[in-house]
Amino acid sequence: MRFALLGTHPDGLEMACALVATGRHQLAAYTGRPIPPAVLARWGDSAEAIGDLEEVLANPAIEAVIVAGAPAYRAAQLRRALQSERHVLCVYPPDRTPDIAYEAAMIQADTARVLFPILSAALHPAVVRFAERAHSTGTIQLLEVEHASAAEFLLEPDPSSPKWSMPGWDRLRAIGGEIAEVSALASRDALEPGQPLLLSGIFAHGGLFHVSFIPIFQRPLWRANALGERGRIELLFPAGLQGPAFLTGRDERGESPEEYFPAWDPWPPLVAAFEQSLMGERASRTDAKPQRENAERIVPAPDIRVPAPSPLGAFAPLREPPTAPTWQDVIRALELDDAARRSVAKRRSSTLEYPEPTEETGFKGTMTLVGCGLFWLVLLLLILSAWKPWLGWFIPPILILFLALQVFRWVVRRRRDDA
């Protein structure tokens, strides 16, 4: 598959190198600032520098695009790449607010192309094992995370903008599930680069979490403790998330095996996950078993099941492979960023609501629209009745009809419950 790279974000450069390294993909063009010679050598001679985005997207041979531009242009690049009906890989965050993520999801639904986020935290074998062992102790009652970084932990901070993004939401959700409430506390009413952040909240299942972000620390460190109903599990990255990890804790038998995870390269698993998404999209387009030509265009991707760790104590291998990142993870992360910013500014917790498309919620939404329409109709009839008094007689039947719909909904629900 031939693809293009828009921008020079480090994650975009590494993803492009990982795709080329498989031998199944070819970088056809790239835009942005000058590329380091070491990276150009990994790409080969096929990559062509093009200054115009539209010229890149006008090439019919390009099937996929990596969006990795500067934060100020990334949202526009993402929108334009999706509109060109290409497969899109996008670095995180695509923008400072969830609006572009919602728009991208709607465009992707129309084009039916793959929209893949470059997020690897939830694929880390140590994180997958930590979540598995933490849930083996029962429901997680408390999750404590300490994130100390030798650099700034904010993602691409802009001192002139109060809208910042923070890492780790996908990792936190992979361990504890959906988040129902967020409370963030900083030293000021707005988080600034170089300042610590305390984050706490409640998972949807009722468990608590507490995360401390410490920037510009002496050395990087990432530590997580999960307290369950039947024990405690600890995961430690003593040299930061790029280094090795140690997992300790008591299992359901009361034993405490320790596991060691060497430093992990996230890019091959991301490539495998993207290729599996491609195969799923092409299979859905054919609505039948994949044709021979589709099988020749892309080699089946390797399983994204991470290798078993090097145990210091005996423990069973992973029961299930990690879940590949989806665009829903990006939407949730941006929503949580937005909730955390509101919490810092207003000094109070922010509640997140995830309504399910049930019959109850559908009825409420429909009645809201009908009620608004009838209200404006009644107001119009009331005004017109000043010239045509007989129009006023239509107002009581309209109100009675609306109330009858509410009573009808209550009667149907009661009969169904009795049955």
C-alpha positions as CSV (number, residue, x, y, z in Angstrom):
1,M,0.0,0.0,0.0
2,R,1.3,3.5,-0.9
3,F,0.8,6.2,1.7
4,A,1.6,9.8,2.4
5,L,2.8,11.7,5.5
6,L,1.5,15.1,6.3
7,G,3.7,16.9,8.8
8,T,6.7,16.0,11.0
9,H,5.2,15.0,14.4
10,P,7.6,12.4,16.0
11,D,4.8,9.9,16.3
12,G,4.0,10.3,12.6
13,L,7.6,9.8,11.6
14,E,7.9,6.7,13.7
15,M,4.6,5.3,12.3
16,A,5.8,5.9,8.8
17,C,9.1,4.2,9.5
18,A,7.3,1.2,11.0
19,L,5.0,0.8,8.0
20,V,7.9,1.0,5.6
21,A,9.9,-1.5,7.7
22,T,7.3,-4.2,7.1
23,G,8.0,-4.3,3.4
24,R,4.2,-4.2,2.7
25,H,3.9,-0.5,2.5
26,Q,5.6,2.3,0.6
27,L,5.9,6.0,1.5
28,A,5.1,7.9,-1.7
29,A,5.1,11.5,-0.5
30,Y,5.5,13.7,2.5
31,T,5.0,17.4,3.4
32,G,6.3,19.6,6.2
33,R,9.7,20.7,7.5
34,P,12.9,19.1,6.4
35,I,13.3,15.5,7.5
36,P,16.4,14.3,9.3
37,P,18.7,12.3,7.1
38,A,18.5,9.2,9.4
39,V,14.8,9.1,8.9
40,L,15.0,9.5,5.2
41,A,17.4,6.6,5.0
42,R,14.8,4.4,6.7
43,W,12.1,5.5,4.2
44,G,14.1,4.6,1.1
45,D,14.2,6.4,-2.2
46,S,10.5,6.3,-3.0
47,A,9.5,9.2,-0.7
48,E,9.0,12.5,-2.5
49,A,8.9,15.9,-0.8
50,I,5.8,17.8,-1.9
51,G,4.9,21.2,-0.5
52,D,1.2,21.3,-1.3
53,L,-1.3,19.2,0.6
54,E,-3.8,19.2,-2.3
55,E,-1.2,17.9,-4.7
56,V,-0.5,15.0,-2.4
57,L,-4.2,14.2,-2.0
58,A,-4.8,14.5,-5.8
59,N,-2.5,11.5,-6.4
60,P,-4.9,8.5,-7.0
61,A,-2.1,6.0,-6.2
62,I,-2.0,7.1,-2.5
63,E,-4.4,4.9,-0.5
64,A,-3.6,6.2,3.1
65,V,-2.5,9.3,4.8
66,I,-0.8,9.9,8.1
67,V,-1.9,13.2,9.6
68,A,1.0,14.5,11.7
69,G,1.1,18.3,11.1
70,A,1.5,21.1,13.6
71,P,-1.3,21.5,16.2
72,A,-2.6,24.6,14.4
73,Y,-3.1,22.8,11.1
74,R,-3.7,19.2,12.2
75,A,-7.5,19.5,12.4
76,A,-7.7,21.0,8.9
77,Q,-5.4,18.3,7.6
78,L,-7.5,15.6,9.2
79,R,-10.8,16.9,7.7
80,R,-9.3,17.3,4.3
81,A,-7.7,13.8,4.3
82,L,-11.0,12.2,5.3
83,Q,-12.9,14.1,2.6
84,S,-10.5,12.8,0.0
85,E,-11.7,9.3,1.0
86,R,-8.4,7.9,2.0
87,H,-7.5,5.7,5.0
88,V,-6.3,8.0,7.7
89,L,-3.9,7.5,10.6
90,C,-3.8,10.5,13.0
91,V,-1.5,11.4,15.8
92,Y,-3.0,12.3,19.1
93,P,-4.4,14.9,19.9
94,P,-6.1,15.8,16.6
95,D,-7.2,19.1,18.2
96,R,-7.7,20.9,21.5
97,T,-11.4,20.2,21.7
98,P,-13.7,17.2,20.9
99,D,-15.4,19.0,18.0
100,I,-13.1,17.9,15.3
101,A,-13.2,14.3,16.6
102,Y,-17.0,14.3,16.3
103,E,-16.8,15.7,12.8
104,A,-14.1,13.2,11.8
105,A,-16.3,10.3,13.0
106,M,-19.2,11.5,11.0
107,I,-17.1,11.9,7.8
108,Q,-15.6,8.5,8.3
109,A,-19.1,7.0,8.6
110,D,-20.0,8.5,5.2
111,T,-16.7,7.4,3.5
112,A,-16.5,4.0,5.2
113,R,-12.7,4.3,5.3
114,V,-10.4,3.4,8.2
115,L,-9.8,6.1,10.7
116,F,-7.0,4.9,13.0
117,P,-5.6,6.8,16.0
118,I,-1.9,6.5,16.8
119,L,-2.3,5.5,20.4
120,S,-0.2,2.7,21.8
121,A,-0.5,3.0,25.6
122,A,-3.3,0.4,26.0
123,L,-1.4,-2.1,23.9
124,H,1.6,-2.2,26.3
125,P,1.9,-5.8,27.5
126,A,2.6,-4.6,31.1
127,V,-0.5,-2.5,31.1
128,V,-2.6,-5.4,29.7
129,R,-1.3,-7.8,32.3
130,F,-1.8,-5.2,35.1
131,A,-5.4,-4.8,34.1
132,E,-5.9,-8.6,33.9
133,R,-4.4,-9.3,37.3
134,A,-6.1,-6.3,38.9
135,H,-9.5,-7.5,37.8
136,S,-8.6,-11.0,39.1
137,T,-8.7,-9.6,42.6
138,G,-12.3,-8.5,42.1
139,T,-13.7,-5.1,41.3
140,I,-11.1,-2.3,41.4
141,Q,-11.9,-0.2,44.4
142,L,-9.0,2.3,44.1
143,L,-6.5,2.9,41.3
144,E,-3.5,5.2,42.2
145,V,-1.2,6.4,39.5
146,E,2.0,8.4,39.8
147,H,3.4,9.9,36.6
148,A,6.7,11.8,37.0
149,S,8.4,13.0,33.8
150,A,11.8,14.5,33.1
151,A,10.1,16.7,30.5
152,E,6.7,18.4,30.3
153,F,3.8,15.9,30.5
154,L,1.3,18.2,28.6
155,L,0.9,17.2,25.0
156,E,2.3,20.0,22.8
157,P,1.6,22.8,25.3
158,D,0.7,26.2,24.0
159,P,1.4,28.9,26.7
160,S,-1.0,31.3,24.8
161,S,-3.9,28.8,24.9
162,P,-5.8,27.5,28.0
163,K,-6.8,24.4,26.2
164,W,-4.3,21.7,26.9
165,S,-4.2,17.9,26.5
166,M,-2.8,15.3,28.8
167,P,-1.6,11.7,28.2
168,G,-2.8,8.5,29.6
169,W,-6.6,8.6,29.3
170,D,-6.6,5.5,27.1
171,R,-4.3,3.7,29.6
172,L,-6.6,4.7,32.5
173,R,-9.7,3.5,30.7
174,A,-8.1,0.3,29.6
175,I,-7.5,-0.6,33.3
176,G,-10.6,0.7,35.0
177,G,-13.2,1.2,32.3
178,E,-15.3,4.2,31.5
179,I,-14.9,7.3,33.7
180,A,-18.1,8.8,35.1
181,E,-16.7,11.8,37.1
182,V,-13.5,13.8,37.0
183,S,-12.0,16.3,39.4
184,A,-8.7,18.1,38.6
185,L,-6.7,20.4,40.8
186,A,-3.8,22.7,39.9
187,S,-2.1,25.5,41.7
188,R,-3.9,28.1,39.6
189,D,-7.3,28.4,37.8
190,A,-5.6,27.2,34.6
191,L,-2.9,24.6,34.2
192,E,0.3,26.0,32.9
193,P,3.4,24.1,31.5
194,G,5.8,23.0,34.2
195,Q,3.1,22.9,36.9
196,P,1.9,19.7,38.6
197,L,-1.6,18.4,38.4
198,L,-3.7,16.2,40.7
199,L,-6.5,14.2,39.0
200,S,-9.1,12.1,40.7
201,G,-12.5,10.7,39.9
202,I,-14.9,7.8,39.7
203,F,-15.2,4.9,37.2
204,A,-18.5,4.0,35.9
205,H,-18.5,0.8,37.9
206,G,-18.0,2.8,41.1
207,G,-14.2,2.4,41.7
208,L,-12.1,5.5,42.6
209,F,-8.9,6.7,40.9
210,H,-6.2,9.2,41.7
211,V,-3.5,10.4,39.3
212,S,-0.6,12.7,40.1
213,F,1.3,14.3,37.2
214,I,4.7,15.7,38.2
215,P,6.6,17.5,35.3
216,I,10.3,18.4,35.1
217,F,11.2,15.8,37.6
218,Q,14.7,14.5,38.3
219,R,14.0,11.2,36.6
220,P,11.0,9.7,34.8
221,L,8.8,7.3,36.8
222,W,5.4,5.7,36.3
223,R,3.8,3.7,39.1
224,A,0.2,2.3,39.4
225,N,-1.4,0.5,42.4
226,A,-4.8,-1.2,42.1
227,L,-6.6,-2.1,45.3
228,G,-9.2,-4.8,44.7
229,E,-11.6,-6.8,46.9
230,R,-9.0,-9.6,47.4
231,G,-5.6,-7.9,47.2
232,R,-3.4,-5.3,45.7
233,I,-1.4,-5.2,42.4
234,E,1.4,-2.8,41.6
235,L,3.0,-2.0,38.3
236,L,6.3,0.0,38.2
237,F,8.2,1.6,35.4
238,P,11.3,2.8,37.2
239,A,12.8,4.5,34.1
240,G,9.6,5.8,32.7
241,L,7.1,4.3,30.2
242,Q,9.9,3.8,27.6
243,G,11.8,1.4,29.8
244,P,11.3,-2.0,31.5
245,A,8.5,-2.7,34.0
246,F,7.9,-4.8,37.1
247,L,4.6,-6.2,38.2
248,T,4.0,-7.5,41.7
249,G,1.0,-8.3,43.8
250,R,-1.0,-11.2,45.3
251,D,-3.3,-13.3,43.1
252,E,-6.5,-15.1,44.1
253,R,-4.5,-17.9,45.7
254,G,-2.7,-15.5,48.0
255,E,0.6,-15.9,46.1
256,S,2.7,-13.0,44.9
257,P,4.5,-13.8,41.7
258,E,6.6,-11.0,40.2
259,E,6.8,-10.5,36.4
260,Y,9.4,-8.5,34.4
261,F,8.6,-6.8,31.1
262,P,11.6,-5.6,29.0
263,A,11.5,-2.3,27.1
264,W,8.8,-2.4,24.5
265,D,8.6,-1.1,20.9
266,P,5.0,0.1,20.4
267,W,5.2,0.5,16.6
268,P,5.0,-3.0,15.3
269,P,1.8,-3.8,17.3
270,L,0.3,-0.5,16.0
271,V,1.1,-1.5,12.4
272,A,-0.5,-4.9,13.0
273,A,-3.6,-3.3,14.4
274,F,-3.9,-0.9,11.5
275,E,-3.5,-3.7,9.0
276,Q,-6.2,-5.7,10.7
277,S,-8.5,-2.6,10.5
278,L,-7.7,-2.4,6.8
279,M,-8.7,-6.1,6.2
280,G,-11.9,-5.6,8.2
281,E,-12.8,-2.6,6.1
282,R,-12.2,-4.3,2.8
283,A,-14.1,-7.4,3.9
284,S,-17.1,-5.3,4.8
285,R,-17.0,-3.5,1.5
286,T,-17.1,-6.7,-0.5
287,D,-20.0,-8.1,1.7
288,A,-18.6,-11.5,1.0
289,K,-15.4,-13.5,1.6
290,P,-12.4,-11.4,0.5
291,Q,-11.6,-11.6,-3.2
292,R,-8.2,-12.7,-4.5
293,E,-7.2,-9.2,-5.6
294,N,-7.8,-7.8,-2.1
295,A,-5.8,-10.6,-0.6
296,E,-2.9,-9.8,-2.9
297,R,-2.9,-6.1,-2.1
298,I,-2.3,-6.6,1.6
299,V,-0.7,-9.4,3.4
300,P,-2.5,-10.7,6.5
301,A,-1.2,-8.8,9.5
302,P,0.4,-10.6,12.3
303,D,-1.7,-11.2,15.5
304,I,-1.4,-8.2,17.8
305,R,-1.3,-10.5,20.8
306,V,1.7,-9.3,22.8
307,P,4.4,-11.8,23.7
308,A,4.3,-13.3,27.2
309,P,6.4,-11.5,29.7
310,S,9.6,-12.9,31.2
311,P,8.3,-14.0,34.6
312,L,10.3,-13.9,37.7
313,G,7.5,-16.1,39.2
314,A,5.2,-18.5,37.5
315,F,2.0,-16.9,36.0
316,A,-0.4,-17.8,33.2
317,P,0.0,-16.1,29.8
318,L,-2.4,-13.4,28.7
319,R,-6.0,-14.7,28.4
320,E,-6.9,-12.3,25.6
321,P,-5.0,-10.1,23.2
322,P,-5.2,-6.3,23.9
323,T,-7.9,-4.3,22.2
324,A,-6.7,-2.2,19.3
325,P,-7.2,1.6,19.7
326,T,-10.3,3.0,18.0
327,W,-11.4,6.6,17.2
328,Q,-13.8,6.3,20.2
329,D,-10.8,6.3,22.4
330,V,-9.8,9.7,20.9
331,I,-13.3,11.1,21.5
332,R,-13.4,9.9,25.1
333,A,-9.9,11.3,25.8
334,L,-10.7,14.8,24.4
335,E,-14.0,14.8,26.3
336,L,-12.0,13.9,29.5
337,D,-9.5,16.7,28.7
338,D,-12.4,19.1,28.4
339,A,-13.9,17.9,31.7
340,A,-10.6,18.2,33.5
341,R,-10.0,21.8,32.2
342,R,-13.5,22.8,33.4
343,S,-12.7,21.2,36.8
344,V,-9.4,23.2,37.1
345,A,-11.1,26.4,36.2
346,K,-14.2,26.1,38.3
347,R,-12.7,24.2,41.2
348,R,-15.4,21.5,41.1
349,S,-15.9,18.1,39.7
350,S,-17.2,17.4,36.2
351,T,-19.7,14.7,35.4
352,L,-19.6,12.8,32.1
353,E,-22.7,11.3,30.8
354,Y,-22.8,8.5,28.2
355,P,-26.5,8.0,27.3
356,E,-27.3,4.6,25.8
357,P,-29.6,4.5,22.7
358,T,-32.5,2.7,24.6
359,E,-36.2,3.0,24.0
360,E,-36.5,5.2,27.1
361,T,-33.9,7.8,25.9
362,G,-35.3,7.7,22.4
363,F,-38.8,8.5,23.6
364,K,-37.6,11.4,25.7
365,G,-35.6,12.9,22.8
366,T,-38.6,12.5,20.5
367,M,-41.0,14.1,23.0
368,T,-38.6,17.0,23.5
369,L,-38.7,17.8,19.8
370,V,-42.5,17.3,19.6
371,G,-42.9,19.5,22.7
372,C,-40.8,22.3,21.3
373,G,-42.7,22.2,18.0
374,L,-46.1,22.3,19.7
375,F,-45.0,25.1,21.9
376,W,-44.1,27.3,18.9
377,L,-47.4,26.2,17.2
378,V,-49.4,27.2,20.2
379,L,-47.6,30.6,20.4
380,L,-48.3,31.2,16.7
381,L,-52.0,30.3,17.1
382,L,-52.3,32.6,20.1
383,I,-50.9,35.5,18.1
384,L,-53.1,34.8,15.0
385,S,-56.2,34.5,17.2
386,A,-56.1,38.3,17.7
387,W,-57.2,38.6,14.1
388,K,-59.0,35.2,13.8
389,P,-60.5,34.4,17.2
390,W,-61.7,30.9,16.0
391,L,-58.0,29.8,15.7
392,G,-57.7,29.9,19.5
393,W,-60.0,26.9,19.7
394,F,-57.2,24.7,18.2
395,I,-54.9,25.4,21.2
396,P,-56.7,23.1,23.8
397,P,-56.8,20.1,21.5
398,I,-53.1,20.4,20.8
399,L,-52.2,20.5,24.5
400,I,-54.5,17.5,25.1
401,L,-52.8,15.6,22.3
402,F,-49.4,16.2,23.8
403,L,-50.5,15.1,27.3
404,A,-52.2,12.0,25.8
405,L,-48.9,10.9,24.3
406,Q,-47.3,11.1,27.7
407,V,-50.1,9.0,29.3
408,F,-50.0,6.5,26.4
409,R,-46.3,6.0,27.0
410,W,-46.9,5.3,30.7
411,V,-49.8,2.9,30.0
412,V,-47.7,0.9,27.5
413,R,-44.8,0.6,29.9
414,R,-47.1,-0.5,32.7
415,R,-48.7,-3.2,30.6
416,R,-45.3,-4.5,29.4
417,D,-44.1,-4.7,33.1
418,D,-47.2,-6.6,34.1
419,A,-46.7,-9.1,31.2
